[in-house]
Amino acid sequence: MITVEKKKHFRFLMPPKDNELWAVGAVAVHWSQLETILHFFMEGLLGKTSEEFKAFATAGAMEKRLELIKVAVERNIIDPERGIILGLVDKTNNAKYMRDRIMHDTWAGTPKSDQDVGKVSVFNWIKPRQPLDWNLDFGAIVRVAKLIDDILIEFTVNVGLGPPKPGEPNSMSDALQRIRRKPDQI
């Protein structure tokens, strides 16, 4: 833990507090899990060798991957799961912007005095981003981590991909077969 005495030795950027670092880690871990779930979802839906899956797997930007998921879901999933999954894709897209602010924006802050170091948040968005008034502190970062966690739970449980009923298959690919559009439904 960096004590107040140690923090005052930094002249350019104030390091985040320990609890804020923990919260940032929670965002990173949950986001990584969500990306993994989305990857396995698309692999199960499209197959490893399909051109659509290859495009998804090589797309760098999450915006592009989410668009490819939307197209695949529209084309391959039946209602009501199609609507549920498309809603989760929108939630993921919204969470992505909050996650990006936490993970990629510049964190900076200068306390007014050495005595204020432990009392002020270190988050001060100095890049020209909108909205600039979003103050992130431990609670705000944890809320983003919980939002991503909620998306993970909804995605794995509410679309039939969660715990199977006794005697049912237990893989995402098997679960997707239950909600997949059949050729005669196109």
Secondary structure, DSSP 8 states (H G I E B T S, - for coil): ---HHHHTT-SS-----HHHHHHHHHHHHHHHHHHHHHHHHHHHHH-TTSHHHHHHHH--SHHHHHHHHHHHHHHHB-TTHHHHHHHHHHHHHHHHHHHHHHHHS-B----SSGGGTTTS-S--B-SS-S-TT----HHHHHHHHHHHHHHHHIIIIITTTSS--TTS--SHHHHHHHHB--GGG-
